[in-house]
Amino acid sequence: MASHEKDFPAIRACIFDMDGLLINSEDIITLSTNRVLEKHGRPAFTQSIRAQLMGVPDSTNGDVFHNWAKLPPLSGAEKMLFNLSRARSASSGERIQLALASSTKTDTYKLKTYRPETKRLLDNFQADRRILGDDPRVRQGRGKPAPDIYLLALESINSVACSGQRPIQPNECLVFEDSVAGVEAGSRTGMRVVWVPHQDVAAEYEAREKDVLAARSGMFGLGDDGQLGETDDGWAESMSSLEHFDYKKYGINMPS
């Protein structure tokens, strides 16, 4: 993170993770995994292991997870994307730009979006603004918590900006994430972050929430700590549901 400013500019773009944030894949993943583990006489997923795996590339791409044809949108997701699709930035008056940055690979994405309402939800993101985990521009080993996928998402927005339009800067972007790895990825870009953890993840990190929000959980050891935040620096916040999001706080104007 380049600086620790408190006087933030109004948001001009919002970039979303998908699994566990917009669609209810994480609970179904855990249920499917535990059924297979039980079949083979292995212990079930613990809350701690689940929290560590969420958001990490390739942790949920095996065949055991391919029974995903009916993943429902999560609470607040549809309304929020509808609102943002009509909203404008308080600084520029331009429409808020949207992008998706998910560790999910293309084939798995298609399975997860089979359900009509889920497909309709994700159609809020233009096809060229859906950056997935197997995008060839994301180098091997540079998935979340590395910042690359979020930087690509911003690049996808700026590459089609209208002539004369000022490029959107990282600190004018707001990342929405449910995983600890994703929070760190967003923070390393110099973007602001809203963390919406699953209740199990929130419980696991309750005593270290401030470390997570500063991208200093210590889980990943990616290096380049200058990209990380500081405790209570204002770059990230946590909330239990997208339904609690305060548009005005981020300089996002809703139509009257």
Secondary structure, 3 states (H helix, E strand, C coil): CCCCCCCCCCCCEEEECCECCCECHHHHHHHHHHHHHHHCCCCCCCHHHHHHHCCCCCCCCCHHHCCCCCCCECCCHHHHHHHHHHCEECCCCCECEEEEECCCCHHHHHHHCCCHHHHHHHCCCCHHHEECCCCCCCCCCCCCCCCHHHHHHHHHHHCCCCCCCCCCCHHHEEEEECCHHHHHHHHHCCCEEEECCCHHHHHHCHHHHHHHHCCCCCCCCCCCHHHCCCCCCCCEEECCCHHHCCCHHHCEECCC
